[in-house]
Amino acid sequence: IFISLVRSQTLKKTMPANLPFDFKKWTVEQFVQYLEQEELGQLANKFKGILTYEVKKRLACEALRRTGVGLLFWVITGLDFVVCVLQVFNDPIHGHIELHPLLVKIIDTPQFQRLRNIKQLGGAYFVYPGASHNRFEHSIGVAHLAGQLGQALKTKQPGLNITDRDILCVQIAGLCHDLGHGPFSHLFDAMFIPRARPGKEWKHERASLDMFEHLVKSNKLDGEMRKYGLNPDDDLDFIMKMIDKDQETSLNLCDISQYQYYLREDKSFLYEIVSNKTNGIDVDKFDYFARDCYHLGVQINFDYRRFLKFARVCEVDGRKHICVRDKEEDNMSEMFHTRLCLHRRAYQHKVTKIIETMITDAFLKADGHIWIEGSGGNTFTLSTAIDDMEAYTKLTDSVFEQILNCSSRAPQELKDARDILQRIINRDLYRFLGETLFEDPTEVSTNVVTIEMDYGKKREDPIDHLYFYSKHNTTRAFKRKRCQVSRIRPTCFSERLVRFVCKKTDLKADPKTDEEKFKEWCRGKGFPEYQVIFINKLMTTINLSLWKMDIKTENKQTLPGTHWFMIENDLNII
């Protein structure tokens, strides 16, 4: 048909008088009339459906163009289609971004709106006044970047057969990847839950999957997904696997080939866009690096836009991976260095961790006294709300204010929790005594807060897990050889610190004497070189004679009213 139509030089000679010369303006009946004149009438009936689709598409496009309404997004299902007007969001990091109507439908749900009330950086807001951003805007940014990377790969490599359906699924995964975060983000799953429910294997990625299922079911989004060309029976599991590939989903297929088809195993690179378990380079980090630096007032040298420009997919050992140009090695190294700097300057700032420890202590005391109604009218506490998504939807940072403003007739534990939070408001914080390098912090008491800092590579150089390609051969992926590594690059990629903090500040002692006893204790325990932290003489501190005790001993003799604890930090580049 189109070969016949393109023969524009013959159109003038054979054009019927009642047909306009510009065939792009013809109706379906005019197309049929012309085909019959060209003795192609047998094709008219065969392709009438396609002609109808193209004409309807053109008319709808012209109508929207006349009204000046936004950009278009076409979803083709058989011979039907839906015209989607992308909604524009003004983001301080990425500028004006357009989101698919299905993404907007997800955003406009209670489960997603909940993220407006969960701080992205937890307790860092009490240290950096600008760090007031929330998981809400971060999630929208990740969805935008996921779509950008997917579209870039589709444009550069048509042979990958990336469909609009694939890109929409990737964007939904990016949008919903943080639905499972609790109050103050990582404080909840890394500090509070392990102490409130010891032995409970739980992390926010698992909660994100549960919350996503709850979101789709409670808001009846299955129909909306089908409307825009998705198949919920298959695509929901694909989306959940992209959020966390290690988690089990509800998919139950006996035929392994069918399983691989539904989860796009032939497009394995799609799993590296939102949450990359191979080398840790994904759009989630791209957004929170840029967003956190912006709100913290910290300069960033890593440019994620260069990665989007130079990313390509290459096959390695039968699986397709996202690779980057070899000349981008320095830029990717800067990305991991940026993460290290953010952890040292903000995420693991000593005052940030002290405040988060105080909030955790308050939550533990208030745990049995804060009740949240969930499904079926059942009630849950702070630590058990993770078992019911309806209750968990109501659990946000607002619990801080709820505890802080509790009644004077509240139970004593709840009042104790209120007093701890009041100390944060009054800036009467736990006292930081010092920190030291510690190789194996296993012989410690229960008063230890462990903070996981790595994204999977621990002491290894993350660049060793990244695939590159060269401009001479864009289809062959390779890893950097050790002999090609610059000698001025770092060779150590992690360190472990132990911080010592005093909870009580009502004891007076000579800071110099305490400092000497503290250093003596560190040497006696075989710690590496102690990092001296100056303690102001005007600051009331703990009497460090308690450090004479052996922390291996269960029956520790501490001074009355005195408490100490250690914060263990694993500072990994990735």
N, C-alpha and C positions, 0 to 999 in steps of 0.2 A: 504493500500500500504506500509506504513512505517513499520507495524508489519511484513509484508512479507520480506521487505528488511533487517530488523534488524536480521533476522534469519541467521546470518553469518555462523553458524556451518554447515548448510545444503547447503550453497552456493557452496562449493567446490565439493560436490557430484553431484549437478545438473547443475553446471555452463557450459553453452555451450562453446565450444572451442574458438569461435571468440569473446567472451566477456571478458574484463579485470576483474580481481578479485575484484579490488576496485570499488564498485558500485558508489562511489561519483564522479567518472570521466566519468560515462556513459552519452551518449547523450539521447535525448528523444526516438529515435528509438530503442536504446539498452534497455531502460527501458520497452518499449512495448514488445520487443522480449522476455525479461525475464518473464514478467507477463503472456504472452501467454503460455510460457513453464510451468509455475506454475499453469496453468488452471485458471488464473485470467484475461483472455482476456477481459471479460465484463467490468472490471474496467479500462482497458487501454483507451478506448474512453471517459469514464465518467470523468476521471481525467487527460486527456491529457493536458488541459489548465494549470492546476497546475504544472504538470511536466515541461511544457515549461517554465513557469515563474521561477521555481527553477533553471533550467539549465541555463537560460539567466542570472539570478542573480549571479550564481556561476561563469560563464565565465567572466562577467563584473568585479566581485570582484577580480578574478585572474589577469585580465589585469591591473587593477589599482594597485594591489599589486606588479606586476612586474615593473611598472613604478615608484613606490614609491611616488605616488601623494596622499598626505593628508589622512584625515579620510573620512569615508563614512556615508551618511545619506540616509536611504531608505524611499521613499514615495510611498505607495501602493495605487493604484486606480484601483479597480477591479482586473484583472489579469495582469495589466501592472504596471510598476514601473519606477521611475526615480532615477538615481544614482547621488547624490549630493556630491560635494567635498566642505567640510567646509573650509572657509577662515580664516586664523590665524591672529589675531591682537595682538600686543605686548602692553599691558597696564601696567602702572607703579604701579597700585593698585592690579590688579588681575592676573598679569603675562600674559602668552600666552593663549588667549581665542579663541575659534572657533565659528564662526557665520555661520548660515545657508545662502545659496545663496540668498534666498528671502530677508533676512535682509540686505544683502549687496546691493541688488537692491534698497531697500528703502534708505539706507545710501547715495547711489550715485544719489541723486536727489537734485535739488536746494533748496527745502523746508527743507530738513534735513541738507544740507551743510551750510545753513544759521546759524545753531547753533554754528558753528565755531567762529562766530563773536558776540556772546552774552556771556558776563562774567557770570560765575556761581554765584559769590558772589557780583556782582554789584560794588558799591563804595568801598567795602573792599579792592580792589586791590590798591587803593590810600593810604591805611594804612598798609597792609601786602604785600610787594613786591612779595612774592611767590604765592599769590592768583590770578594767571593769567589763571587758567584753565577755560574751557568754558562748556556750556551745551552739546556740541557735545560729548566729551569723557564721561561725566556723563551718557548720554542716552545710550551709548554703554555698559557701565558698568552695568546699570540697566537691559538691555536686557540679558546680560550674567548671572547675578544673578537670574533673573526670570527663565531662563532655568535650572539653577542648582537646584533651589528649586523645580520646577516642576518635574525634573528628579529624585530627591531624594525621593519625595513622591510616584512617580510611582514605583520606585524600592522597597521601603519598604512596600508599600501597593498595591499590584496588584489588589486587590478587588475594588479599587476606579475607575478602568477602565479609567485611564488617558491615552489618546492617544497621538501619536506624533503630531497630528493635534492640540490638546489642547495646548500642550507645545509651538508649533510654534505661536499660537495665543497669548499666554501669553507673549512670547518674543517680538512680534510685539508691544503689548501694552506697554511693558517696554521701547522699543526703541523710541516710538512716544509720550510718556506721557508728554514731555516738549516742543513739537513743538510750542506751543502757547505763549511761553515767549517772551516778548518784550525787547527793549534795557535795559541793566543793570538789567535784570531779574525782581525780585519782586519790584524794584523801579517803573517800568512802570505800573503794574496793581494795586499796593497797594498805591502809592503816586501820580503818575502823572494823570492817568485816572480819579480817583475820584474828582480831582480838575479841570481838563480840561473839563470833562463832568459830572457834578453833577447829581445824580439820575440815571446814567447809571449802570445797573446791569451787570457787566462784570468781568470775572476773566480768568486767563490764561488757566485753565482747559477747559473752553468753547472754547477758541481759539485753543487749541490743537486738539479738535474734528473737528473743522472747517478746520484747516490746514491739518489734516490727510485725510479728505474727498477730499480736494483740491489736495493733494499729489497723492492719488490713481487715481483720475480722470485725472489730467493733465499729468501724466506719464504713463497712460494706464496700470496700474499694475494688472487689473482684470485677464488678461490672464496669467500673471506670477503666480498669486495666484492659479488659477486652475491647472496650470502645476505642482505645488508642493502639490496638494491634498486639497487645501482649496476651500470653496464655498463662494465667495464674497457676495452673496445675504444674507447669514446667518452670516458668520464669521466677516464681517465688523462691524456689530452691536454688536456682542459679544466683539470684541476688544475695541470698543468705550466705552462700559459699564465697561470694566475693567480699562480704563483710568479714567473715572469719572462716577460712577454708578448713581449719582443723576441727570445727564443730560438726557434729552429726545433724542432719536435717531430716525432715519428715518424708523425703522421697523414698519410695519403696518399689524398686523395679527389679525384676528377675533377670532381664536381658541386659547384659553389661554394655552392649553396643547402644541400646536405647538410653541407658544411663549416661554414657559419654556424649550422646547427641544432645540430651536435655541440658547437660551442664557445660556444653561447648568445650569439651576436652580438645577438640581440634583448634580451638582458639584459646589455648592456655594462657596466652599473654594478657588476656582480659583480667585475669586474677591478680595481675601485678600493678593494676592501675590504682585501686583504692587502698589495698592492704598488701604490700609486697613482702612475702615471707622469704623471698630469695636473697635480696640484698638490702631491703629496708628503704628503697627509693620509691616513693609513691606520692600521689597528689595530696594525701592527708598531711604529710609533712610539709609539702610545698605551701599549703595554706597556713598551717599554724606557725611555721617559721616566719613568714611574711607578716601575719596578723599579730603574733605575739611581739615581734620586734617593733612593730608600729606602735602598739599600745604601751609597751615598756619603755619606749624611747631609746631603743638599742639599735645601732647600725647593723645592717646585714649586707654581706658581700656576695652571698650565693644568689644567682639569678635563675629561677626556675623556668623562665621563658626560653632560655637557651636550650634547656632540656627538651621542652616541647618542640622546638625547631629541629633539633638534631636526633630525636628519638626515631628508631626504626625497629621493626620486628625481624629477627633472624632465627633460624632453626638450629638448635643445639641438642644433639643426642635424641632426636625425634620429637622434641618439644620446642614450642616457639616462645622466645623470650624477648622482652623489650631491651634493646641495646642502644648505646649512644656513641657518637663519634669519638675516636681516640683522643682528639685534641681537647675534649671536654673533661679530661681527667682532673685537671686542677679545679674546675668549677664544681665537680662532684665531691672532691676532697674538701672544698670549702663548705659544702653542705653539711658534712659530718662535723667539721670544726665549728660551724654555727650552732649545731645542736649541743656540743660540749660547752660552748660559751653560755648558751641560754640556761643550761642546767647549773652551771657554776654561779652565774650572776643572778638568776631569778628562781628557777624551779627548786633548786636545792640551796638557795640563800639561807644562811643560818637562822635569820629571824623568821623567814617564811616557814621553815620546818618546825621552829619552836611554836609558832602560832598554830600550825596544823596539828601539832602534837597536843596542844591545849584544847583545840576544838575536838579532837578525837577523845581526849579524856572526858570532856563534857558530854559528848554523845554516849560514851559508855555508861556514865552515871545516869543519864536520862533515858537510857534504852528501854527500861521496863515501865516507863511512865508516860511515854508519848504513844498514843494510839491512833492508828490510821484505818479507816474503814475500807475494805476491799470488796471483792466479788462475793455475792451471796450474803452480804451483811456481816461477814466475818471481819474481825479486827486484827491488826498486825502492829508490831513494834518497829522501831527503826531498823533493827537487824533482820527481822523476819519479813519485812515488806518486799524483799527481793523475791519471795516465793509466790507473790501474787501481783500481776502486772497492773491490775486496776488500783491496788493500793500504792504500788510503786510510782504510778503516774502522779500521785499527789505528793510525793516526797521530793522536795527541792531544797535549795539553800534557805528557804523561809523557815526551816526548822530551827535555825540559829536564833531568829527573832522570837520564835515560839518559846524556846527555852529561856531566853534572856528576859522575856516579859511574863514569866510564869507567876502565879499567885503566891502571896506570902504564906498561904495556907497549904502550899504544895508539899509533897513528901520531901523528906530531908535530902535524899539523893538528888532529886530534881533541883532543889535549892543549891546544893553543892555544885551541880552543873552550871546553874545560873551564875554562881560566884566566879567560876573559872572564865566564863565568857565575859563577865563584867571586868575581869582583870585584863582581858584583851582590849576592851573598849577604853579602859583607863591607862593602857600601855604599861601595866604592871606584869611584865612577861616573865616566864621562866628565865633564869640567868644562864647565859652561855659562858662556860668556863674555858673551853679549849677544844682542840681537835688534834688527832694524831693519825698517821697512817697505820693501818692494821691489816695484816695479811689474812688471818684466819679468825674472825670474831665468832668462834663457836663456844668458847667457855665463858659465856655471859649469863647474867640472871634473866628473869622474865621481863625486866624493865628495859627491853630493847625494842626499838622500832626499826624494822628493816625496810629499806626503800629500794625497789627495783628500778634501775636506771637504763638498762640496755634494751635494745630492740631485736635481740636474737643472736648477735655476733660476739658479745662479751669482749674477750681480749684480742680478737682477730681484727685485722685491717679490713674494714668493710669494702674497700675498693677491690680486694681480692675476689669478691663475690659478684662483681659487676662485669657484664659483657660489653665489649667495644666492637666497633667496625671501622674500617678505613674508607676514605673516599675512593680508593682504587678498587675496592671490592665491598660493596654495600650489603652483600648477602652472606658473607662469612663472618661469624662472631668469634671473638677470641678474648682471653683474659690477659691482663697485664703480667708480663714476666718479671720475676723478682730482680733480674739483672737490669731491668729498665726503670726501676724505682729510683727517684732522686735521693741522694744521700742526706739531704737536708730535711727529708720527710720524717715525721715521728715514727719511732719503732715500738713505742708502748702506747696502747690504746685504751687502757682502763686503770683505775686506781680505786682503792677502798679506804674510806675515812671513817673514823669513829669520833663522834662529837659527844662531849660531856656537858650536861646541863643540870642546873639545880632548880628544883621546883619551888622550894621555899626560900624566902628572902628575908626572914626575920632573925637570922643569926649573924652576928658580927665576928669578924676575924681579920687578922692581918693579911692583906692580899699577898705581900711578898712571901710570908711564911707559907701560906697555902699554896702559892705557885711552886715553891721549892718542893713541898711534899708531893704535889701533883706530878712534877717532873720525876721525882724519885720513884713514885709509884709506876709511872710509865716505863722507866728503865728497868725496874724490878720485874715487870711483866714481859720484858723483851720486846717492847714496842720499838719501831723505827724512830728516827729522830722526831722528837716532840716539836710541834709547831707552836711557838710561844704566842699566847694571846694575852694582851695587856688587860688587866683587871683594875678598874678605877678604884682608888682607895675609898671613895665616897659610896661605892656600891656595896651593899650588904651581901655577903656571899656565904656559901656553905663552909663549915669547918672541915677542912680537908683531912683531918685526922682519921676520918672514916675510911680514907683510901688505904689505910694500913690493913684493912680486912682483906681476906682472900675472896675474890668474887666467885671462885669455884665452890666455896662453901655455901651450903643451903641455908644454914643458920647464921645469917649476917646480923651483926650488932651495929645498928645505926643510932645516931643521936636522936633524941626525942623530937618529933615534929620535922625531921629532916628526910628528904627524898632525893634520890639521884637516879638518873637514867642515861642511857647511851643511845645515840642515833647513828645507825650504821648506814653509810652511803656507798654505793657502787657507782663510781663516776666513769661511765663508758662513753666513748666517742659516739657510738651509734645508739 
